[in-house]
């Protein structure tokens, strides 16, 4: 039954008489089962992994059992078996599996105990362990879980429940959980932006064991979205431009080598910005450090992105080489999949326009529609359109100038970082700065999902309408979605180069008169103004346009059809994938998590 079993590492601590340290036994890759014993009491049975596993251990969860679930999001929890009893420390659990397990366990512990069944003549003795029954109405607290304190293992209770995966998303997740190395992308004909790649990637991260899973991305901000680090920081070989032997020596350093050996699942987001030569260097380093000739040293790759978006950053005279052009790409990636359902934009006209722009096509109709947006009034309720800029310097100058032009007092909010010495590294990965300066009337945007059901999502636009009179003086923001709310400090957590977790506590707000196209990746913006005259890369115009939620919330200035272009080699790559039927629904369903054909053959 879903939620009744868990695969993880279990440390069993059993108290000893006197002041002796408890006896500790660690079972790696153990299976934890929730069931009932012959007295109908909830029981946890722990079965050790490995060929030489000892006999299963059973622990009755009588009165006084307690759950400690503060770190469930990191794949850790503890179960204490009453005062003075044993303690089970669960770690390296896939968070997506740990949360339902803890919820079921908590509800079964809280449910009224059924009276023990009396013995019946000629009946078999009751089993010492039987599977737990599914949740029933009597298991739920009166009034549901909404009353009282929110369970620690279910963050976000009271908000909208997580969206279900679509069939194609579920197939991607199934392929990953089957151990395949996968590249998944937005579709080549329906507008890749808004197809749910980021949401699916987070589900994948939560479904894999934390200790052996390393989430990375080509940029710091993208890495922060998946709770990881940059690919360069993980690799530990600098820019990768040094000779291979020197790169191997860098990766052989104690701290770096440890991560290469521990990694079983490597996630890379925003793959379009990773240079193909760097990818080849990584593949060779992985085989050398791990001393395995398998592709990428036997590491499972989960790669996400859209090559029709921003390309790798290269020097002036260097030739752009995408990852799919790397010599090792074909042998490393077993399955290519695409997501076709567009979720960010619901306007069919806008979806069709984005599909054409993504492929570098600017028909007369596309040009007409984009020119028409120049007269759109994207402003509403004092909230102005955010200008997307191609260059970072333009963004900083615009925001500083507009803030200075506002009258009134500047309210400054300093971040609390876990390691102030690494502030530059944290700045590179965190979407908000170490200092946030605000004034009454400042244009701001959210830099984190706070409440999806109310529209308080990453990229939601608003304006500062006041500050609390209390000591912290927190800002009050009126958002375009109609919500006015005091914004409190939030926390971002991500991995540093040595694998140590870093964190920043800061207001989830950034000035929003302007933002760079690079920094806008992953955002859905309510009202956008774009000047495309300085577009200098293939895919840049598409990334900028696809940040808008709708055509009505978009204003394009000085439009020139020449800025709509796609890299010919990328278009050829997608055509080849299509011709080999690797990016089709058939491919998705072939590698679905539940392989119906195999099951049918077993049953026949």
N, C-alpha and C positions, 0 to 999 in steps of 0.2 A: 504494500500500500504506500502511496506517495507520502513522504514525511516520516515513515516508520523505520527507515534504515539510513545509515550514513557511513561513508567511507572516509577515514581520516586517521590521524595519529592519536593514540590514547595513552596518557600517562596515568597509571593507577597508583595513588598514594594511600597507604594503609597505616593508621597510627599504631605506634608501639607503646608498651607501658612505660611509665616514667617520662623523663624529658628527652628520650631518644628521638632522633630524627625519624620521620615516617619512612616505612619501606616503600620504595618507588620502583615501579616496573613500567617500561615504555614499550608499547606495541605499535609498530609502524604499519601503515597500510592496513589498518584493522577495520573490520566491519562491525558497526554498532547497531543492534536491533532493539526495537522497543516492542515489548510483549507483556504477557501476564503469566504469573506462576499458578500453582495449583490452588492457591488461596485467592485468586483473582486480583492480586496486587500487581501494580505496574512493575515491570522488571526491565533492566537494561542488560542485554547479553553482548559481550565483547568477544569477537572471534579474531585472533591474531592473524596477520598476513604472513605469507611465505610458506614454503613447502614444509618446513619443520615446525609449524605452528603448534602451540600447546593446546590443551583442552580449553573449550570456551569458558569464560568467566561470567557469572551471573550476579547481579546486584539488585536486590529488592528495594524499591523506592517507597518505603513506608512513610509514616508521618514524620514531618520535619525535614524532608528532602528539600534542598534549595537549588535554584538555578542562578548562575552568574553569567549574564549575557551582554555585558557592556561592549565587548569587542567582537560581537558576532559578525559585524561588517568586515572584520579582518580575518574571519575564519576561525575564531577562538571562542571557547565557552567552558564553563566548569559546572559539574553537578556534585553537590555535597550531600552525602547520604545520612542526614540527620546529625545531631550534636555528637561530636566525637567519632563519627563514622568515617568511612573511606571517602576519598574524593577522586572524581574522574576529570582529568583535564583534557579537553578536546582541542586539537590544533590541526592546522593545515587542512581545514574543511573548506570545500567550495561554499562560499557564502550563500549562493542560491539554493543549496541543499541544506545548509545548516539552519537557516531561518524557519522553513516549514517543519523541520525536525523539532526544533525548540518550541515552536508554537503548539505542535501536537502534544509534546511532552508536558508542557505547562498546563494545557487544558485537561489532559488525562489526570494529572496530579490534583487539579482543582475540582474535578468532577466528583459528585457524591459517590461514595463507595457502595457497590452492590453487596448485599449480604451473601456470605459464603454459601455455596450450594451444599445441601446435605447429602451424605453418601446414599447411594442407591444400591440395593442388593444386586449381585451379579454384574455390576457395572465395572468397566475398566478403571484403574486408578487415574485420576486427572493428570494431564501432562504437566511436567515441571516448567515448560515454556510453551506458550502458544501465541500466535500472532495477535497483535492488538486489534481491536475492532475499529472500524472507521468512526470518524467523529459523528456523534449524534446530538440531537437537540439538548439532551440532558447534560452533555459535556460542556455546553456553552454557559458562561456566567449569565445571571439574570440581567436582561437589558443588553446582552451582547458585550463585546469587548470595548465598546465606545465609552462605558462608564468606568469611573475609577482611573487609576494610573495606567498609562499606556504601556504595554509590554515592551521590555527593553529590546527584545529580539525582533520587534516589528516596527522599525523606524518608519515614520510617515503614516502611522495609523490615523484615521480621521481625514486623510487626504484621498484623492482619487486612487483606486488600486492600480497596480502596474498594468499597462496595456498588454494584451496578449500578442504573441508573435504571430505574424502572418504565416501562411504555409511555406513561402519561400524562405523567410527568416528562420523558421523552425528547421527547414532542411539544411541550411547553412550551419546552424548550431549542432544538428545531428552529425554532420560530416566532421565537425571539429571534435565532438565527443567520441567519434569512432577512431580518432587518432590521425586523420589525414591532414596533410599540409594544404592549406586552403588560401586562395586569393578571392575575395569577394568585393564587388564594386557596384555602383549604380548602373542602371541599364543604359544601353547605348542608343535608346530611342525615346525615353520618356522623361528625361531630365533627371540626372543623378542626384542633384541636391534635394534633400527632403525625402529620400527613400528609406530612412530609418537606419542608416549605417551606424551612426553613433550609438543609438539605443541598443541595437543588436550587439555591438562590440562590448558594451557594458554587461549585457547578459552573458556573453561568452566569458569575460573576465570573472564574473561571479560564479561561473559553473566549473571552473578549473581550480586545482589545489593551489593555494597562494604561494607556498614555499618554492614550488618548481615552475611557477608562471611569472614571466617578466613582461609587463605591459610597457611598450615604448611607442614613440612617435617621432616624426621628423622634426617637429618643433616643440618648444617647451610648453606653449599654451595647449597644443593638441595633446601632449603627454599628460598634462594636468587633468584634462577631461576624462582620461581613462585611469587616473590615479597612479601613473607610472613616471618614467623618466625619459629623457631623449635617447634615441638610438645610439648616438655618439657617446653619451655618458655611460650607457650599459656596456658598449663594446670596449671602451677603455683604450682605444688605439688612436686617439686624437682625430685629425682630419682624415686619416686613412691614406694619405698621399705618400707616406714613407714606403720604402721597399717592404715586401712581404715579411722577410725575416725580422726586420725591425718591429713591424706591427705585431708579430707573434711574440716577440720578447716583451712588448708592452702588455699584451694580454696575459702573459705568464706571471705578471706581478701578483703576489699573494691575494690581495683583495679582489682584483679583477678576475683572476683564474677561478676563484671560488664561485663566482657568479656564472661563469661559463660552464662549469661542471654541474652546478645545481640546476641550471635551466633545462627544463624538458619541453616547455611551451613558450615560444617567443612571439609576442604580439607586436605588430608594427602598424601604426595608424598613419594616415596621410602619406601613403607610399609614393605618391607622384613626385614629392619633393626630395626623395632619396636618390642619390646619384647611382647609376648602374655600376660604375667602377667601384664605388664604395661597397655595394652589395656583394660583388665578386670577392672583394678583399675580406669581407666579413665571413663569407662562406669558407674560404681557405683557412682563415684564422680558427674558425669553429672546429674544423676537422683536425687541425694541428694541436690545438689546446686540449681537445677532448680525446685525441688519439683514436679517432674512429673515421673510417673512410665513407660512411654514409653521408648523403647530401646534408650539408649544414651540421655535420657531426652528429646526426641523429636527432637533432632538435626539431620538434614540430613547429612549423611556421603558420601563424594566422595573420594574414596580411590584408589590409583594408585600405581603400582609397579609390580615387578616380583619376586616371592618367590624363583626362581631358580638363583637369583643373590645373593648379599651379605646378609648373615644372621644377626640376632641381635648380638650385641657385648655382650658377657657374661664373667663372671669371670671364672677362670680356672676350678673349680669343679662344676660349675653350668650347668644344662641341658638347651640346647637351646629350647625355646618355641616360635614358630612362631605365628603371629597374628591369622592365620586361626585355630590354636589349642586353642585359647582363648574360654572360656565358653560362652562368649557373642557374638562371631563372627556371628554365624548362625542367631541369632535373630536380629542382627543389620543390616546385609547386605541383601537387598531384591533381588538384581540382580547382577549376575556375567557375565562379558563380556570380550571378547578377541579381540585384534587387530591382524590381520593375514598378512596384507600387509607390507612387509619389504621395507623401504624407504632409510635407510642409505646405505646398500650394494646392488649393482645391479648385482654382479658376482654370478651366480647361484651356481657354485661350492663352493664359499665361504659361501653362505647362507646355503647350505646343510651341510657343515662342522660345522658351528656354531650351527645349529639345533641339530646335534649329540652331540657336546660338552656340550650344554646347558642341555641336558638330561643325562649327565654323561657317554656317550658312546664314546669310543675311538676305532674305528675299525682300521684295518690295513691300509685302505685307508686314514683315517683321520690322523693317525700317520705319514704316508708317506708324505702327503701334508705339515704337520706342520714341519717335519724335513727338507724338501726341502727349506723352507723359510730361513733357517740359512745362505744360500748363497745369498739371495736377497740383492741387492744394493739399499737400500731405500733412500740414499743421492742423492740430486740433487741441483745444483746451490748454493752450499755452505750451504745447509740446511740439517742438520743431523737428523737421526731418534731419536725420543723421547723414552727414556727408561722408561717403566712402572715398578714400584717397588712395592713389597708387603708391605714394611715398610717405614714409614714416615722419619725416621732418614736417611735412604739411599738416599732419594730424596734430603734432605737439604745438606748433605755432597757432593753429586755429583754436584749439581748446584753451590755451593760455590766454590768448587775446580776448576771447569771448568771456572768460571768467573775470578778467580784469575790468572789462567794460561794465559788469554788474556792480551796482552800488551795494553797500552793506558790508557786514563783517565776514571775514573768512573763517570758516570752521575747519580745523585741521584734525585729522584722525590718523594716528600712527599705528602701524601694524605691530602685532606681537609675534615675533618669529621664534621658532624652536631653536635656531642657531643664528644669532645676529652676525656671526663672522661670515656666514654663507649668504648674506643678503643679496648679493649679485646673482647667485645661482637661483635663489628663490624668486627673485624678480623675473628671471628668464622663463620660469615655469608657471608662475602664478598669474592669473588673468587680472589681478588688481595689484597696484603698486604698494610700496611700503608706506607711502604717505598719500592720503586722499584729501584734497582741499575742495570744499564746497561753499556755496553761497545760496542765499534765497534766490530762487529763479534759475538756478543752474540746471542745464539739460544733462540728464544722467540716463544710464542704462544698467540693468541688472547684469551681473557677471556670473550668476549661478541660478539654477532652478530652485525656487523657494516653495511655490505652490502651483503646480501645473494646472490644477482644476480651476484656479482663478485667473490664469494667464500670467502669473508671476514666474516667467521662465527666463533662461539665459538669453539676453538680447532685448528683453521687454523695455520699452521706452517710457520715461517719466520726467517730471520736473520737481525740484525741491520746493515745497510749499511751507516749510517751517522746520523748526528744531525744538526738541523737547527742552523744557526748562530745568530738567533734572541735571545732575552732575555730569553725566556722559554727553548730554546735548545731542542725542541721536537724531538724524534727519527724518523728516516726514516727506514721503514722496507720493505725488498723484500720478498714477500710471495711465497710459492710453487705454488699457483694458477696463478702466472705470474704478479700480481699487485705489484707495488712499491708505497708506500703511507706514508705520514707523519701521525703519530698516535697522535691524540689529546686526551685530558682528557675527560673521560666519567663519568656518574653518576649512582650509584646503590642506589636504595631505598628499604627498607625493614622495617618490623615492629619490634619494640623492645618488651621486656617482658610486659611493661605497655600499649602496644597498640600504643605508640607514634612512628611516623615514624622516622627512622634513615636514614642517607645517607652518602655516601662516594664518593668523586670526586678524581679520580686517573686514570693514564694511564691503558687502558684495556690490559695490557701485563704482562706475567709472564715468568720467565726463564724456558726453555723447554728442557734442556739436560735430565731431569728426572721429572717424576710426579708420585704420588702414584696412585694405582688402585682405592682406595676410592675416591680420588679427580677427577679422570677421568670420573666418572659416568656422563652421559649426554653429553659427548663430542664425536665428530667424528674427529679422528686424521689422518692426511695425511700420516705420516710415523712413524711406531712404532717398537721399539725393546723391546722384553720381555724375561726376565729370569724367568722361572716358577719353578725353583728348590726350592724356598722358599715359595711356595703357602701353606697356612695353613688352608684355609677355603673352604668348598663346594661352588661352584659357582664363586670362585675368578678367576680361569683360564678362565672361560667363559666371565666374565666381561672384563678382560684384552684383550682377543682376539677380542671381539666384538666392541672395540673402533676403530679398524682399518676400513678404508673405503673399502679396497680391500686386496686380498691375496698378490698382488704385493707390497703393501706398508707395509708389515708385515715381521718382522724377529724374529723368535723364537730361543732362545739359550737354550742349554742343556735340550731339551725336554724329559720329562718322562711321559709315558701314565698314571702313577698312579695319577698325579695331576688333571686329568680330572675326576671329580666326582660331583654327585648331591646328595642332601640329600634325603634319601629314603622316609621320611614322606612327603616331598614336592611333589615328584613324585606321591605318593599315592593320595595326595590332588587333583592334576590335573587330575588324572585318574578318581576319583570320580566325579569331576565336568563334565568331558566328559560323563561319564555313565549316569548322570542325565540330560544331554543335556542342561546344563546351560552355557557352553562355545561353543555355536554353532551359526551359522548364523541365524538359526530360532529364537533363543533367542534375537539376536540383533534386528531383524526386528519386533518381537512381540512388542517391546517397542520403536519403532521408533517415532519420534516427531509427525509425521502425521499418525494417526491411520486410515488407509484406510477402515478397516472393519467397524469401528464405523461410519465413514462418510457415507458409503454405506447404513448402516442400517437407518441412519437419513433420507437419501434421498428416501428410498424405501417406 
